[in-house]
Amino acid sequence: MISGNDRGQHPLARSSAPRRVLDLETWAALGIPLLRDPREFVLELHQRHLPQPGTVVVAVLDAQHRATASASFAPWPHDTDGWQHRNAILTHLRQVTPHDLRLPTPRRTAVLLRCRDGGAGWTEPDGAWMWALRDAAGLHGLRCGAYVALTPAGWQILGDGRSGRNPHAGSWARGPVHTVTELPPRAARDTPRGQRPQRGERSARSRQSERPWGPGRVTAIEPARRTGTR
């Protein structure tokens, strides 16, 4: 739980709230560890979550720079303060990976990818998310890692200079769309009209009909088979 002393002023008190934003100069001074292979990392994270503009993806890297956990979410539009962003990141980190607060030094790294419209350069909202990533990583016992902006022009690691054209903010539209998660077994579908299926077939078909329909895309917590954290 976040202590009351750590919360500071209420985030909706805009006129008196502190400015929780990091500029590029301050960000660069933090000594952010470089991504070992940024192109492959961004591509892997994009394939997992297919982020649309307005989506944020937080990932955890191990000591070998492999992604061990990730989660994507869409923050509320009125949440613009770094304090609110920090709480959102921390909530998802707690859901997908254990903390490292008992370690003398962090071994893992938290990285953030934000898909948005607009230009590829730093913006003040990016600065608020940078502040949030640094704070959330520290509260979870992780190192603060790279910040990736995914825009219509492509991807760019802010404060690093490395970039690429693909994927970009519109690449999610090329991803697969599934309208049916699973079909009934062929034996059940091909039973002639008027002929009652055998007991085993009937129970299998009944169980199949109870399965829920799945969404076209999932931008929630990464499934356990991908994150390896559950």
Secondary structure as UniProt FT lines:
FT   HELIX           4..7
FT   TURN            11..12
FT   TURN            14..16
FT   HELIX           24..29
FT   HELIX           38..49
FT   TURN            53..54
FT   STRAND          56..61
FT   TURN            63..64
FT   STRAND          67..73
FT   TURN            77..78
FT   HELIX           82..96
FT   TURN            101..102
FT   STRAND          109..115
FT   HELIX           124..139
FT   TURN            140..141
FT   STRAND          143..151
FT   TURN            152..153
FT   STRAND          154..157
FT   TURN            158..160
FT   STRAND          163..164
FT   TURN            169..170
FT   HELIX           171..174
FT   HELIX           186..189
FT   TURN            193..194
FT   HELIX           199..209
FT   HELIX           224..227
//
